[in-house]
């Protein structure tokens, strides 16, 4: 009886494994190897956009270091019924940070910047000059959010920039610190924001074939930029937004990246291939420095990236939230898998989270769960069969 049950379970397990990993002719595979047809994914995306109220989306998927899927959905401008196309530009928001960290490591490799040299030796912080603690800040602390500075001074009492704790003493997400490092780079290069953008294009964008990825907007990005929408689907008058006014024409290292999914994914491919940086710099870039408070999953922060602490994986990710724009990306630098989403909606972060789960597990979540369950049942049946055989021998 047990042997018969064991044979049935094994046959079911094999059938499910065949179904799970059967080659897909028109589509790609999830992180776990589950086939996803292009048609099924397109339909899923449209359903999720409608359910969440996201007007427009640009999304790309990478498998085995190749871009296996790229598509645009919805509208870049609802009022004028303009669709999102491959030319539509989105704000990357805080996905700016990991790409900026990559840019910084290019200068480290060139010997222009030392990660552990106090930044005040390059350029004292003008707003913290009277606090001796600013002399302890290093580029490593900035990129791993360990300076003790707040995210933005606008959220502080009297909008005055002050330390929450001593540099290096803990983790605190800080756009202010990233912007200070951008100012330091300008001082090192003897240039202004336009010059720093030109250096980014020279050191990162052009070598990787990023055609429309910028921190300081160009005529092309302005002409093709998607319109932003709030959580209710209402258009946001971005020309009156104080953050837009403050950052226009500025290389805002933590927040002003303008790009789209295909261009951005070329950079993700470069990370997988270990392009442009030395092995030592890649090791620095992906080494965790801080534990990040999170209710959902265990996270740490490297030099610019969140690392998802899941055993047997090398998953890194980052999200971005500007007014009317949300972005999301994840990649496994060893398995050469990843994806990126860019939306023109304050509802886009939830969509990115949903895409991560879908692309991680695949559309047939029940199948891998059933395989695990059948595997466990197989082990139990084998144990039962072993006990039966032992008893039979003991009696004889």
N, C-alpha and C positions, 0 to 999 in steps of 0.2 A: 504493500500500500504506500509506504513512504517512498520507495524507489519510483513508483509510478508518478507520484506527486512531484518528485524531484525532476523527473524527465519533463513533465508538463511545464513546470516553472522555468526550467532552463530554456525550453523552446520559446516560451513567451518572452523571456529576457532577450534571446537572440533576435526574435522578430522585432521587438521594440528598438534594439540597437541598430538593426538594419534600417528601420523607419527613421530613426534619429539622424543617422549619419549618411543616408543615401544622398549621392551627389545631386546638387541642384543645378538645373540647366539654365535657368533664367533668374538669377538672384545672387545671394551671398550667404554666408554662415554667421551665426551669432558667436559670441565669445566662447561659448561652450561647444560650438560645432554644430548647432542645430540649423538645418537649412531654412532660409527665409526667402521666399519668392519676391521678386520686385513688385508684382501685383499686390500681394498680401501686405507688404510693407507700405506701399503707397496708400492703400485703403486704410490701414491702421493710422498712418500719419494724419490723413484727412479727418478721420473720425475724432482723433485726439485734439486736433486744432479746433474743430467745431465745438467739441465739448468744453474746451478750456477757453475759448474766445481769443484765439491767437490769429491775427490777420495774415501774417506772412512768415515764411520760414525758408531758410537755406540749410541743407543737411548733407553730410558726406560720411561715408563709412569706409574704413581701411581694414583690409585683411591681408596677412602675409606681406605687409608693407606696401600694398598696392591699393589705390583708391578704386574700390569695386562698386561704389554706388555714389552718385551725386544727383540731387534733385532740388528743385525749388517749388514752393507751394504758396498759394494765396496771393495776397495783394500787398504791394509796397506802399501804395497810396489808395486808400479806400474811397475817398471823395472823388478821385479822378479815375477810379477803376484801373489803375496801373498794376500789372502783375509783377510779382517777384521774378526776376530772371537771373541768369548767371552773372549779370553786370550789377545787380543790386548790392549796395554796400550797407552793412550794419555796424552799429557800435559794438565793439567787443567787450566794453566795460572792464571788469577785473581779469578777464582772460588776457588783458594787456600785461599783467604782472609776470607770468611765466615766460612770455616772449621777451619782455624786457630783461629778465634774469639771464636768458640765453644771450642777449645782446651784451650784457655786462660781462659774461664769461668770455666773449670774444675779445674784449679789452683786457681781461685778466690774462688770457693766452698771449696777447701782444705785449705783455709786460707793462701796460699803462696803469693798471690798478691792482692793488693788493687787497684781497678779501679781508685781511685781518689788520690792516693799517688803519688807525683812527682817521675818519673822514675829515676831521677838522684840519688835518695836516695838508689836505688838498684844498679845502674850502670851509671855513668856519660857518656854522649855521647862523644866519643873520638874526633869527628870532629867538635863538637860545643862547646867544653869546654870553649872557650874564649867569647862566647855569653851568657850572663846571662839568656836569655830567655829560654834556654834549660832546666833550672831548673823548668819551669812551666809545662812541658809536662807530661801528665798522660796517663795511658793505655786507659782510656775512650776517650781521644782526639785522640789517635792513631787509635783505632778501628773505630771511626766515622769520620776520616779524617779531624780533626780540629787542627792539630799541626802547620799549617803554612808552613810546609816543602813541597818541590816539589815532583813530582812522582819519578824521578830518577836524581841524580846529573849529569849524562851524558848529560842531556838536558840543564844544566845551563852554564852560562858564565864561562870559564876556568874549567868546570866540578867540580866546588867547591860547596859544600853543604851549603846553606844559607837559612834563613827564608824569605819567601815572605811576611808574616805578623805575628803578635804576636800570640802565641799559644792560641787557644780558641776563636779567633776573627772571624772565618769564616770557610767555607768548601774549602778544596783543596785536591784532591785525591793524596795520597802519599804512594808509595811502600817503600820509604826510611824510613818512620815512622814505618811501619809494621816490617821492618827488624831490626830496633832499638829495638822494643819490643821483637823480637826473641832473640836478644843478651842479653836483660835483663833477659829473662827466663833462658838462659844458666847460667848467673851469679847467679840467685836465686838457681838453681839446682846444681851449681858447676860442670858443664859438658861442653862438646863441641857439635858440630853439630850432630855427630853420637849419642851422648847421648840424645840430644833433640828429635831426631827421635825415639829412643827407648822409650822415655817417651810418645811421641805421640801414638806409637803403644800400649803401656800399658794403657793409659788413654782414648783413642778414638777408634783406629782401631780394636783391638782385642775384646773389649767388644761389639762392634757393628757388628762383623763378616765381617769386611772389609779385604779381603784377599790380595789384591794387590794395596792398596792405601797408597802412601808414599810421603814424601817431599824430602828425600834423596834416590836416586835410589838404587835398589838392583840388583843382577845378573838377577833375573826374569824380572824386568821391562826393563832392558837394552836389554835383548834377545828378548822381545816381543813388544818393542816400535814401534809404527807406524812411517813411514818415513814422513817428512813434505814437503808440496808443497806450492808454492806461488800463487798469483792470476791468473797467466797465466798457472798454472798446471805444472810448472817446479819444479823439485826436488831441495830442499835447502840443501846445504852441511852443516849440522848442526855442524859438528865437527870443522868447521872454524868460526862458529858464535860467536862473542865476548860475547854475553849474555850467551850462553851455557858454554863457557870456564870459565866465571866468576862464574857461579852458580853451576858447577859440583861438587858434594860432599858437597854442602852447603845446610842447611835447609833454603831455601828462602821462608820465611813466606808468602809474597804476590804473589808468582808466580811459585813455583817449584812442586806443587802437580802433581803426576802422578797417573792416575786412569782410570776407564772406567765406562760406564753408569750404569751397574748393581750394582757394588760396591758402586758407588757414591749415587745411589738411596736408598741404605740401610741406609745411613746417613740421607737422606731426610725423610725416614720413622721414624727414631729416633726423628727427630725434631717434627714431627706430633704427636708422642706418648709421647713427653716430657721425653725421656729417658736420663739418666746419670746426668743431671743438676737439681739443685733445682728450684722450681717455681720462686724464686726471680731472679735467673740467667737467666731463660728464659724470664722473664719480661724485664730484662736489655737488653738482646740480641736483642729483637724485638722492642724496643722503638726508634722511630725516634729522631735523634739529629740534622740533617742538611737538609736543602732544597737543592736538586741537580739540577743544570741548565740542562734543557732538552727541546728540541724543539717539541718532539713528545708527551710525556705524563708527568704528574706531578709525580715527584719522590722525595723521601727523603732517607736519609741514616741512618741506625741503627748502631749497633755494628757489622759491617761486611756484612750487607745485604742492597740492594736497596729495598725500599718499594714502590710498585706501588699504588699511591693514587687514588683508585677507590672506590666510596662509596659502603658499604655493602660487602666488600671483605677484606681478610687478605692476599693479594698476596705479596710475596717477591721474589726477583730474583737476579741473578748476571751473568755477562758475563765474558769471559776470552779471551785474545788475546796474545799469544806468537808467535814468528816467526814460521810460518807454522802450527800453531795449534789454533783453535777457539773452545770455549766451551760456553754453555748456559744452565741455569736451571731456573725454576720458581716453586713455591709451595704456596699453601694456607694452613696455619698451622691450621686453624679451620675446613675447609671443607675436609682436608686430601687428597688433590689433588696435583699433580705435574708432572714434567717431567725433563729429563736431556739429553743433546746432547753433544757429543764430536767428533770433526772432525780433520783430519790431513791436513787442508787447510786454507789459509788466506781468503778464501771465506766462511768459516763456520759460521761467525757471521750473515750474511744475511740469511743463512739457518735456524739458530736458531731463528731468529726473525719471519721467516715465519712459523716455527713449532709452535711457541707460539701462533700466530694468529689462525692457523688451529686447534690446540688442545684446544684453548680457546672457539672458536665458533662452531667447527665441520665442516664437509664437506658441509652441507646444510645450508649455511649462510642465504639463501633467506627464509628459513622456519621460523626461529625466527623473522626475520624482518617482514614477512607477518603476523605472529601472533600479533606482536605489532601494525601493521597497521590495522588489522581487529579489534583488541581490541579498538583502537582509533575510528574506524568507528562505532563500537557497542555503544560506549559512545555517539557519535553524534546522532545516531539513537534513543537512549533512550531519549536524550534531546529533539529531534524533536517530539517523541511520547508524551512526557510529555507536551510540548507546545500545541500539537494538542488536548490533553485531556483537558487542562486548557481552551483553547478557546471554546471547545464544551460545557463545563460546564458554562462558562461565558455567552454564547449565550442563554442557557436554563434558 
